[in-house]
């Protein structure tokens, strides 16, 4: 049962956290793909497609090899532990919240760079809080529930393929002069593989915060489309409504400004809302695990009935 093995992998990540970057398999994979990019790069979608398929093929091959060596269950547990980053996400968010609570705005701005891509030098306390909560929400999918989903669906090969796609999107999925065409395939593939996990996560947010479920549904339907990401908007809007805050707005990335619209109707978040977002992330992840276990069990029962 992949759902049980995937959940065990998430639990191990929550205990063990991330290994050192120097020997983290995902970091080494990124270094390998940088070398491949140097060989394959051209300002066209065809080369970007080849780059993406090469990276995904490597990940699937590794997953199949691990499965043959240790068996499907152990492979799924190990691969999910490797791909998930829930503990790191929570720890970084709480660290920034503590810095803000202590009034160390300068250090909080510096630390926020570990979670967010936007420029942080001039952010105030509320804007840093917003940035961190948005990162917790979006990475709840990218780094946690999507790993759980794909590990359940396809075991080690699938969860490693998802992590590969997510890594390639982070590397080349930028709308700038160099990567707008070359990174198009990686960015769109990342949108596809996170489509169902994002919506499953939004559903889970409503389940674990039942008192705000109508508001979550309303805000997601109204506001999610304003976000540039078809998946990020869904989960950030769900978190905004569940926490009773307003996310979104204008972000600065170097010299570029990006308006992500307003998500939710509450006030701007405060440092106290960061801890609430981390709790929500954990609760929603647990709900996703139970939902996937129930779906898997239902599929198994239906399959047995058909055989009789």
C-alpha positions as CSV (number, residue, x, y, z in Angstrom):
1,X,0.0,0.0,0.0
2,X,1.8,3.1,-1.2
3,X,-0.3,5.5,0.9
4,X,0.9,4.0,4.1
5,X,4.6,3.9,2.9
6,X,4.3,7.5,1.7
7,X,2.9,8.6,5.0
8,X,5.7,6.8,6.8
9,X,8.2,8.7,4.6
10,X,6.6,12.1,5.6
11,X,6.8,11.1,9.2
12,X,10.5,10.3,8.9
13,X,11.2,13.6,7.2
14,X,9.4,15.3,10.2
15,X,11.9,13.5,12.5
16,X,15.1,13.6,10.5
17,X,14.8,16.8,8.5
18,X,17.2,17.6,5.7
19,X,20.7,16.2,5.3
20,X,23.7,18.5,4.7
21,X,23.5,20.2,1.3
22,X,27.0,18.8,0.4
23,X,25.5,15.3,0.2
24,X,21.8,15.9,-0.3
25,X,20.7,13.8,-3.3
26,X,18.4,16.6,-4.6
27,X,21.2,19.1,-4.5
28,X,23.5,16.7,-6.3
29,X,20.7,16.1,-8.9
30,X,20.5,19.9,-9.4
31,X,24.2,20.1,-10.0
32,X,24.0,17.3,-12.6
33,X,21.2,19.1,-14.4
34,X,23.1,22.3,-14.4
35,X,25.9,20.5,-16.3
36,X,23.3,19.1,-18.7
37,X,21.8,22.5,-19.2
38,X,25.1,23.9,-20.3
39,X,25.2,21.2,-23.0
40,X,21.5,21.4,-24.1
41,X,20.7,25.1,-23.8
42,X,19.3,26.9,-26.7
43,X,16.7,29.7,-26.8
44,X,13.9,27.4,-28.0
45,X,11.2,25.1,-26.6
46,X,12.5,22.0,-28.3
47,X,15.7,22.0,-26.4
48,X,13.9,22.8,-23.2
49,X,11.6,19.8,-23.8
50,X,14.7,17.6,-24.2
51,X,16.2,19.0,-21.0
52,X,13.0,18.4,-19.0
53,X,12.5,14.8,-20.4
54,X,16.2,14.0,-19.6
55,X,15.8,15.1,-16.0
56,X,12.6,13.3,-15.5
57,X,14.0,10.1,-17.2
58,X,17.0,10.2,-14.8
59,X,14.7,10.4,-11.8
60,X,12.4,7.6,-12.9
61,X,15.4,5.4,-13.6
62,X,16.8,6.0,-10.2
63,X,13.4,5.2,-8.6
64,X,13.0,2.0,-10.5
65,X,16.6,0.9,-9.5
66,X,15.9,1.6,-5.9
67,X,12.7,-0.3,-6.1
68,X,14.4,-3.4,-7.5
69,X,17.1,-3.2,-4.8
70,X,15.0,-2.8,-1.7
71,X,11.5,-3.6,-2.7
72,X,8.5,-1.2,-3.4
73,X,7.6,-0.4,0.2
74,X,11.1,0.5,1.4
75,X,11.8,2.4,-1.8
76,X,8.6,4.5,-1.4
77,X,9.5,5.3,2.2
78,X,13.0,6.3,1.4
79,X,12.1,8.3,-1.7
80,X,9.3,10.2,0.1
81,X,11.7,11.0,3.0
82,X,14.2,12.3,0.5
83,X,11.8,14.4,-1.5
84,X,9.6,15.9,1.3
85,X,10.8,19.0,3.2
86,X,8.1,19.6,5.7
87,X,10.4,19.9,8.8
88,X,12.7,22.3,7.1
89,X,9.8,24.4,5.9
90,X,8.3,24.6,9.4
91,X,11.6,25.2,11.1
92,X,12.6,28.1,8.8
93,X,9.2,29.7,9.1
94,X,9.2,29.5,13.0
95,X,12.8,30.9,13.1
96,X,11.7,34.0,11.1
97,X,8.6,34.4,13.4
98,X,10.8,34.4,16.4
99,X,13.2,37.0,15.0
100,X,10.2,39.2,14.2
101,X,8.8,38.6,17.7
102,X,12.2,39.7,19.1
103,X,12.2,42.9,17.0
104,X,15.2,41.8,14.9
105,X,13.8,43.0,11.6
106,X,17.2,43.0,9.8
107,X,17.9,39.3,10.7
108,X,14.3,38.4,9.7
109,X,14.8,40.0,6.3
110,X,18.0,38.0,5.8
111,X,16.5,34.7,7.0
112,X,13.4,35.2,4.8
113,X,15.7,34.7,1.7
114,X,15.9,31.0,2.6
115,X,12.1,30.7,1.9
116,X,11.1,33.4,-0.6
117,X,12.4,34.5,-4.0
118,X,11.2,38.1,-3.7
119,X,13.4,41.0,-2.6
120,X,13.3,41.3,1.2
121,X,15.6,44.3,2.0
122,X,12.8,46.8,2.5
123,X,10.0,44.6,3.8
124,X,8.3,45.5,7.1
125,X,7.1,43.1,9.7
126,X,3.7,42.5,8.1
127,X,5.2,42.1,4.6
128,X,7.7,39.5,5.9
129,X,4.9,37.7,7.7
130,X,2.9,37.6,4.4
131,X,5.9,36.4,2.4
132,X,6.6,33.6,4.9
133,X,2.9,32.5,5.1
134,X,2.6,32.4,1.3
135,X,5.8,30.3,1.1
136,X,4.4,27.9,3.8
137,X,1.2,27.6,1.8
138,X,2.8,27.1,-1.6
139,X,5.5,24.8,-0.4
140,X,2.9,22.8,1.6
141,X,2.1,21.5,-1.9
142,X,5.4,21.6,-3.7
143,X,7.5,20.1,-0.8
144,X,5.0,18.0,1.1
145,X,1.5,17.0,-0.1
146,X,2.6,16.6,-3.7
147,X,5.3,14.2,-2.6
148,X,2.7,12.3,-0.6
149,X,0.3,12.3,-3.6
150,X,2.8,11.0,-6.1
151,X,4.4,8.5,-3.8
152,X,0.9,7.1,-3.2
153,X,0.1,7.0,-6.9
154,X,3.3,5.6,-8.2
155,X,5.8,4.8,-5.5
156,X,9.5,5.8,-5.6
157,X,9.7,6.5,-9.4
158,X,6.7,8.9,-9.3
159,X,7.7,10.8,-6.2
160,X,11.3,11.2,-7.5
161,X,9.9,12.3,-10.9
162,X,7.8,15.0,-9.2
163,X,10.8,16.2,-7.2
164,X,12.9,16.3,-10.4
165,X,10.2,18.4,-12.2
166,X,9.9,20.8,-9.2
167,X,13.7,21.2,-9.2
168,X,13.9,21.8,-12.9
169,X,11.1,24.4,-12.6
170,X,13.1,26.2,-9.9
171,X,16.2,26.1,-12.1
172,X,14.8,27.2,-15.5
173,X,11.1,28.0,-15.1
174,X,11.5,31.7,-15.1
175,X,9.9,34.3,-17.4
176,X,13.0,36.1,-18.3
177,X,15.0,36.5,-21.6
178,X,17.1,33.4,-21.0
179,X,14.5,30.9,-19.9
180,X,11.1,32.1,-21.3
181,X,11.3,29.5,-24.1
182,X,13.9,27.0,-22.8
183,X,12.1,26.8,-19.4
184,X,8.6,26.7,-20.7
185,X,8.3,22.9,-20.7
186,X,9.6,22.6,-17.1
187,X,7.3,25.3,-15.9
188,X,4.2,23.9,-17.5
189,X,5.0,20.3,-16.5
190,X,5.3,21.5,-12.9
191,X,1.9,23.1,-13.2
192,X,0.4,19.8,-14.4
193,X,1.9,17.5,-11.7
194,X,0.9,19.9,-8.9
195,X,-2.7,20.4,-10.2
196,X,-4.4,17.6,-8.3
197,X,-2.2,17.9,-5.1
198,X,-2.9,21.6,-4.8
199,X,-6.7,21.1,-5.0
200,X,-6.5,18.1,-2.6
201,X,-4.6,20.4,-0.2
202,X,-7.2,23.1,-0.4
203,X,-9.9,20.5,0.3
204,X,-7.9,19.3,3.3
205,X,-7.6,22.9,4.6
206,X,-11.4,23.1,4.6
207,X,-11.7,19.8,6.4
208,X,-9.3,20.7,9.2
209,X,-10.9,24.2,9.6
210,X,-14.6,23.2,9.2
211,X,-15.8,26.5,10.8
212,X,-14.3,28.4,8.0
213,X,-15.0,26.0,5.2
214,X,-17.6,28.2,3.5
215,X,-15.3,31.1,3.6
216,X,-12.4,29.0,2.2
217,X,-14.6,27.8,-0.7
218,X,-15.7,31.4,-1.4
219,X,-12.3,33.0,-1.4
220,X,-10.7,30.2,-3.5
221,X,-13.4,30.6,-6.1
222,X,-13.2,34.4,-6.1
223,X,-9.5,35.1,-5.7
224,X,-7.3,32.2,-6.7
225,X,-7.4,33.1,-10.4
226,X,-5.6,36.4,-9.7
227,X,-2.4,34.5,-8.8
228,X,0.0,33.9,-11.7
229,X,0.3,30.2,-10.7
230,X,-2.8,28.0,-11.3
231,X,-1.8,26.0,-8.3
232,X,-0.2,28.5,-5.9
233,X,-3.3,30.7,-6.1
234,X,-5.6,27.8,-5.0
235,X,-3.6,26.9,-1.9
236,X,-2.6,30.5,-0.9
237,X,-6.3,31.6,-1.1
238,X,-7.3,28.6,1.0
239,X,-4.7,29.4,3.7
240,X,-5.7,33.1,3.6
241,X,-9.3,32.3,4.3
242,X,-8.6,29.6,6.9
243,X,-6.3,32.0,8.8
244,X,-8.6,35.0,8.4
245,X,-5.8,37.1,6.8
246,X,-5.2,38.8,3.5
247,X,-2.4,37.5,1.3
248,X,-1.2,38.5,-2.1
249,X,-0.3,41.9,-3.3
250,X,2.7,43.4,-5.0
251,X,6.0,41.6,-4.8
252,X,9.4,42.9,-5.9
253,X,11.8,40.6,-7.7
254,X,15.0,42.6,-8.3
255,X,13.9,45.4,-10.7
256,X,10.6,43.7,-11.5
257,X,7.2,44.2,-9.8
258,X,4.5,41.5,-9.8
259,X,0.9,42.1,-8.7
260,X,-0.6,38.8,-7.4
261,X,-3.9,40.4,-6.5
262,X,-5.6,40.2,-3.1
263,X,-6.3,36.8,-1.6
264,X,-8.8,36.9,1.3
265,X,-10.6,39.6,3.1
266,X,-8.9,39.8,6.5
267,X,-6.2,42.1,7.8
268,X,-2.5,41.9,6.8
269,X,-0.8,39.0,8.7
270,X,1.3,39.4,11.7
271,X,4.2,37.2,13.1
272,X,1.7,35.3,15.2
273,X,0.0,34.2,12.1
274,X,3.1,32.4,10.9
275,X,2.9,29.9,13.7
276,X,-0.8,29.4,12.9
277,X,0.1,28.8,9.2
278,X,2.7,26.1,10.3
279,X,0.0,24.4,12.4
280,X,-2.4,24.6,9.5
281,X,0.2,23.1,7.2
282,X,0.7,20.1,9.5
283,X,-3.0,19.5,10.0
284,X,-3.8,19.8,6.3
285,X,-1.0,17.3,5.5
286,X,-2.4,14.8,7.9
287,X,-5.8,15.2,6.4
288,X,-4.3,14.6,2.9
289,X,-2.7,11.4,4.1
290,X,-6.1,10.2,5.5
291,X,-7.9,11.2,2.3
292,X,-5.4,9.3,0.1
293,X,-5.6,6.3,2.4
294,X,-9.4,6.3,2.1
295,X,-9.3,6.7,-1.7
296,X,-6.7,3.9,-2.0
297,X,-8.8,1.6,0.2
298,X,-11.9,2.4,-1.8
299,X,-10.2,1.6,-5.1
300,X,-8.9,-1.7,-3.6
301,X,-12.4,-2.7,-2.4
302,X,-14.0,-1.8,-5.7
303,X,-11.3,-3.9,-7.6
304,X,-12.0,-6.9,-5.4
305,X,-15.7,-6.7,-6.0
306,X,-15.2,-6.6,-9.7
307,X,-13.1,-9.8,-9.5
308,X,-15.8,-11.8,-7.7
